Amino acid sequence: MKAVFIRLAALALMLAAVTTLAADANTVDEAGLEFVAADALRSMQSSPRRIVIVDVRTPAEFQDARIKDAINVPLAELERRVGEIPRQGLVVLY
């Protein structure tokens, strides 16, 4: 469980830094975590593959604006709440 949290937390932190990537470029880092551009995520959402989108921002930020069907698990609570994240399909943190 702790390894899952560490991987998810690392992904969330890296996604926070993804603003330097081109909007249409998907890249994979040395840990095997993939950065997904917004347009690629939109395409994934319309595919038959199950996508679980986890918004790691604060509840206030989540209420203000969010991606359709995303669930909110704030980064500060991720380790404690990692069990709430469905394990079926591709999990995307932002």
N, C-alpha and C positions, 0 to 999 in steps of 0.2 A: 504494500500500500504506500509506504514511504517513497519507494522508487517511482511509483506512478505520480505522486505529488511533485517530486523533484523534476520529473520530465515535464509535467504540465506547467509548473511554475517557470521553468526555464523557457518553455515555449511562449508563455504569456509575456515574460520580460523581453524576449527577442521580438515578439510581435509589436511591442510598444516602440521598438527602435526601427521598425520596418519602413518608416517614412522616408528613409534614404533610398529605398529601392524604387525602381521604375514601376509605375502603376500596372504595367502589363507583364512584368517579369516575375516568374516563380523561381525561387532558388532554394537549394537544400544546403543546410550548414553541416559542419563536421560531425555533429551529433545525430544527423539523419532527420532533423526537424525541418519541415518544409514551410517556407513563407509563401502564403497564397495571396495573390493580388485580388482586389475587390471584384474586378470583372470575372476572374476565374471562379471566385466563390459564388457569384450570381449564377454562373453556368452550372456549377455543381448542384446548387439548390434546385435547378430544374431537371436534374437527372434523376433516374430511379434509385441511385445510391443514397442510403440514409446518411444525412449530415446532422451532427449535433453541434450547434453553435453556442459557445459559452462566452458570455460577456463578463469580463473580469473587472469592469469598472465599478464604481460605487453605485448603490441603489438609486441615488438621486440622478446620476448620469444616465443610468439605465432607463429611468422613468422619462427623462427628457427626450431621448432619442435612442432607438435600438434597431437592430436587424430583425426582420420578421422571424418569429419562432425561436429566437435566441432565449437562453435561460441565463439568469444572473447569478453568478457565484463570484462575489468580489475577491480580488486577489488576496486581500488580507485574511479571508476565510477559506481560501482554496484547500489548504492542507486538511482542515477540519471537515470540509464538505465534499471532498473528492468522491466519496461514495455516492453522492447524488447525481453524478454525471453518468449518463447512460454509456455503456461500453460497446453497444452495437453501432457499427458504422464509423465514419470518419469524424473525429472530434476536432473542432476548430476553435481556438481561443482567440479572443481579441479584446 
